[in-house]
Structures are given as C-alpha cells and as structure tokens.
Amino acid sequence: MTIEEAADRLLQTYSTYGVRRKFLVELLESGVVNYGLSVLAVFNGTRMMLGQQLGVQELFSARDVAEMLDVSEEQAILEIEKAKAELLEQGEDMSKYIISEPEHQKFIVPPTRWTS
C-alpha cells in the first residue's frame, strides 16, 4: 500500500467529516519518515485515531494489530488475549471490544435451479 492509496482509503470514510487529503498525506508521511513505521502501521494507527476522535467504529484484525505493534500475528494474538483477560477481570463487557469472526455458512444449490 502506498501513502496515496492509504489516503484514498481513509478519505472514503473520513472525508464526510471534513478530513482532507493534504492532512492525511502529511500525517502518513510523517509516520513513515519521522518514526520509521510502515505505511500499513501508520494507516491503521490513523484509522484508530480518527475513529476515536470522530466517533466512528473501526474494526481491526489480529493482523492489523500485529502491524501496529510491529510484532508477529501470533504475538499480537497473545497480547490481545492478555488485554482481554485484564478487561474481564475488571468486569468489562467484551462485546464492546472484541468481535469474533462469524462462522461461515455453506449453501448447496442444485444445478437444476440454474436452468430454465
């Protein structure tokens, strides 16, 4: 993903809130140049920041979290589980924080349904 592509994806959600391309490109470039982060890490961090500031729910996969933390996906899952345990210990409702992947359903359509 390039900085321009990341800005385009962010604009799809946040342009309606007055967020402009120039701001996003400068923010993304700053993360990459000044902090040595990957474009994907800055993209996901920007999604998280804008979502929090503007009240937009953003969902992140374990892969997204791994990219933001600069760790393997397995390590990110361990960190997520650790945070989950701490929140449960505090009596938090996990449905506010973690959405499990839905089970996939299979449908079988007989071939006769495709002919006239």
Backbone hydrogen bonds, N-H to C=O, Kabsch-Sander energy under -0.5 kcal/mol:
donor,donor_aa,acceptor,acceptor_aa,energy
6,A,2,T,-2.5
7,A,3,I,-2.5
8,D,4,E,-2.3
9,R,5,E,-2.4
10,L,6,A,-2.3
11,L,7,A,-2.4
12,Q,8,D,-1.4
13,T,9,R,-0.7
13,T,10,L,-0.8
14,Y,10,L,-2.9
15,S,11,L,-1.8
17,Y,14,Y,-1.3
18,G,15,S,-1.8
19,V,14,Y,-1.7
24,L,20,R,-2.0
25,V,21,R,-3.0
26,E,22,K,-2.3
27,L,23,F,-2.3
28,L,24,L,-3.0
29,E,25,V,-2.8
30,S,26,E,-2.2
31,G,27,L,-1.9
32,V,28,L,-1.9
33,V,29,E,-3.3
34,N,30,S,-2.2
35,Y,30,S,-0.7
35,Y,31,G,-0.7
36,G,32,V,-0.8
37,L,31,G,-1.9
42,V,38,S,-2.3
43,F,39,V,-2.9
44,N,40,L,-2.5
45,G,41,A,-2.3
46,T,42,V,-2.6
47,R,43,F,-2.4
48,M,44,N,-2.3
49,M,45,G,-2.5
50,L,46,T,-3.0
51,G,47,R,-2.6
52,Q,48,M,-2.2
53,Q,49,M,-2.5
54,L,50,L,-2.6
55,G,51,G,-1.0
56,V,51,G,-1.7
58,E,56,V,-0.6
65,V,61,S,-2.3
66,A,62,A,-2.5
67,E,63,R,-2.2
68,M,64,D,-2.3
69,L,65,V,-2.4
70,D,66,A,-1.0
71,V,66,A,-2.1
76,A,72,S,-2.3
77,I,73,E,-2.2
78,L,74,E,-1.9
79,E,75,Q,-2.3
80,I,76,A,-2.6
81,E,77,I,-2.7
82,K,78,L,-2.2
83,A,79,E,-2.6
84,K,80,I,-2.6
85,A,81,E,-2.4
86,E,82,K,-2.0
87,L,83,A,-2.4
88,L,84,K,-2.5
89,E,85,A,-2.2
90,Q,86,E,-1.3
91,G,88,L,-1.5
92,E,87,L,-2.7
94,M,92,E,-0.8
96,K,93,D,-1.7
97,Y,94,M,-1.6
98,I,94,M,-3.0
100,S,98,I,-0.6
109,V,107,F,-0.6
113,R,110,P,-2.0
114,W,111,P,-1.8
115,T,112,T,-0.8
